[in-house]
Each structure stands twice: as structure tokens, then as C-alpha cells.
Amino acid sequence: MPKLRTTEPTAPRSNTQSTAACACGAVRMEIDVPAVWAWHDHSAHGRRAHGGAYATYVGSWKSRFRILEGEDHITRYEDEATGAARSFCARCGTPLMYERARSPKMVNIPRALFATRTGREPRYHLAIEETADWEYAGAALAPLKGYPGVMYERPRRPRLHPAAS
């Protein structure tokens, strides 16, 4: 897969953009909004790449995507088996972009990198059959005493077998 090429700064822009940045701020990007789509990736591969229960992406046409700063801080990993490429900030390690060989005109950016709206809510769930068994599934939470802002799942009581009652 060829290296991602950004549009020239003189390329036409829409009236609205949303800016994204890595954790250290060395890399800054923007897309014209609205984004094409947004989704949650529950795949094991996505979990490993992001280090979380799932990754949430915003998809944009490459023609509506620009790297504003820090292109020299971007490093890429290309998976030869799938043709997918993942880009990261070489300085802080933040995942920046995910590109798929079967969608060569699209670039996918982690939703968490955007400080403002992208024009699309993540309504799609990919690889839901690969959801981790430890992923939060909406169980009731309670505040953890002595730790403001921390919530936890209360231990469940073991269910007694009906014959044991």
C-alpha cells in the first residue's frame, strides 16, 4: 500500500473542518465535515492496535483529509497479509490512521483524537462476534467509596440452583 499522501494546503476546503491531534500534539490533522461514517471496531486486531476493548473510528475521503503538522513524526506499520496500514505518532505512540487496501480512497482516524464534532455518530459495530468477554456490557455501576469519579461493578451473588432451595 503506498504511503498516504495529503492534499496540498491550497486544496479547496469545505466550510467546516474538525481537527485531530495525537497525545503529545506533534501531529495535527483535519477532515472536512461531515465525515463519511463512524464505527466501533470490536475485532481482536483492533483491540491490540489500540490497547482497549474496542477502537472507534471516523472515516473520511482522503481528498477531504489533511495533515496540518508533524508529518515527519508519523510512522507506519503495513500488514502484508491483509494490506492494511496503521500510522502512529513516532514521538508519543498515538494511533493516527488506519487504511485498508480494499478502500484505497478512505482514511480512518480514531474518533478520540478529535476535540470537536465530526458530523457522524458511531452507529456501526464491526466484528461484534469478536467482542472481548471482559468488555463492559452495561452492568449497573456504583461509586467506589473514597475514590471520587471511580465507578465499579458490584460483585454478583452466586445463583443458587433451584433444586438447592
C-alpha positions in Angstrom: 0.0 0.0 0.0 1.5 3.4 -0.9 2.3 6.0 1.7 -0.7 8.3 2.5 -0.4 11.5 0.5 -2.1 14.5 1.9 -3.7 17.2 -0.1 -1.9 20.5 -0.7 -2.7 23.3 1.7 -4.3 25.2 -1.3 -6.8 22.4 -1.9 -10.4 23.5 -1.7 -11.9 23.2 1.8 -15.4 22.9 3.0 -16.9 25.5 5.3 -16.3 23.3 8.3 -13.4 21.2 9.5 -12.7 19.1 12.5 -9.2 18.9 13.8 -7.5 15.9 15.4 -4.2 15.6 17.3 -2.0 13.0 18.9 -1.4 12.9 22.6 1.8 15.0 22.5 0.4 17.4 19.9 3.3 16.8 17.4 0.8 15.6 14.7 -2.2 17.6 13.8 -4.8 16.6 11.1 -8.1 17.8 9.9 -11.1 16.5 7.9 -13.9 18.3 6.2 -17.1 17.5 8.0 -19.3 15.7 7.9 -17.2 12.6 7.9 -18.3 9.7 5.7 -19.1 7.4 8.5 -18.1 6.3 12.1 -18.0 2.9 13.7 -16.8 0.8 16.6 -14.3 -2.0 15.7 -14.6 -4.9 18.2 -12.0 -7.1 16.4 -9.1 -8.6 18.3 -6.7 -7.0 15.9 -8.2 -3.6 16.6 -8.1 -4.1 20.3 -4.4 -5.0 20.1 -3.7 -2.0 17.9 -5.4 0.4 20.3 -5.0 -1.3 23.7 -8.7 -1.0 24.5 -11.9 -3.0 24.5 -12.6 -1.7 21.0 -11.5 1.1 18.7 -13.8 3.8 17.4 -13.0 5.3 14.0 -14.2 8.1 11.8 -13.9 7.5 8.1 -13.0 10.3 5.6 -12.3 10.5 1.9 -8.5 11.1 1.6 -9.4 14.1 -0.6 -11.1 15.7 2.4 -8.2 14.9 4.8 -5.1 16.9 5.6 -2.1 16.6 7.8 -1.6 20.1 9.2 1.6 19.5 11.2 4.0 16.8 12.1 4.1 14.6 9.0 7.8 13.8 9.9 6.6 12.3 13.2 4.4 9.7 11.5 5.5 6.1 11.3 3.6 3.3 9.6 3.1 -0.4 10.0 1.8 -2.3 7.0 0.3 -5.8 7.4 1.4 -7.7 4.3 -1.3 -10.4 4.8 -4.2 -8.0 4.8 -2.8 -5.0 3.0 -3.9 -2.7 5.9 -1.7 0.1 7.2 -1.7 1.7 10.6 0.1 5.0 11.3 1.3 6.2 14.6 3.0 9.2 16.1 6.6 8.2 16.5 7.0 10.6 19.4 4.1 9.5 21.7 2.8 6.3 20.1 -0.8 7.6 19.5 -2.6 5.6 16.8 -3.3 8.1 14.0 -4.7 6.4 10.9 -6.0 3.1 9.7 -6.1 2.4 6.0 -7.5 -0.7 4.3 -6.4 -2.0 0.9 -10.0 -2.6 -0.2 -10.8 1.1 0.5 -7.9 2.9 -1.1 -9.7 6.3 -1.2 -10.6 6.3 2.5 -8.6 7.1 5.7 -9.9 6.1 9.1 -8.9 8.2 12.2 -9.6 7.3 15.8 -12.6 9.3 17.0 -10.9 10.1 20.3 -8.3 12.3 18.5 -11.0 14.9 17.6 -11.8 17.6 20.1 -15.0 18.7 18.2 -17.8 17.0 16.3 -17.1 15.2 13.1 -20.7 15.2 11.7 -21.1 11.4 12.2 -22.0 9.4 15.3 -20.6 5.9 15.5 -23.6 3.7 14.7 -21.9 0.7 13.2 -20.3 -2.2 15.1 -17.7 -4.3 13.2 -16.6 -7.7 14.3 -19.2 -7.8 17.1 -18.7 -11.6 17.2 -15.1 -10.9 18.4 -16.2 -8.8 21.4 -13.9 -9.4 24.4 -15.5 -11.3 27.2 -14.2 -8.6 29.6 -15.7 -5.6 27.7 -18.2 -3.5 29.7 -21.7 -4.6 28.8 -23.8 -2.1 30.7 -23.9 -3.7 34.1 -25.1 -1.5 37.0 -22.3 0.6 38.5 -21.8 2.0 41.9 -19.5 4.7 43.2 -16.3 3.4 44.8 -16.2 4.8 48.3 -13.2 7.0 48.9 -12.3 7.4 45.2 -14.3 10.2 43.6 -15.2 9.6 40.0 -14.5 5.9 40.1 -17.3 3.5 39.5 -17.3 -0.3 39.8 -19.4 -3.3 39.2 -20.6 -4.8 42.4 -19.8 -8.5 42.8 -22.7 -10.7 41.8 -24.1 -13.1 44.2 -23.8 -16.7 43.0 -27.2 -18.0 41.8 -28.4 -20.9 43.8 -29.6 -23.9 41.8 -33.4 -24.1 42.1 -33.2 -27.6 43.4 -30.9 -26.4 46.3 -33.6 -24.0 47.7 
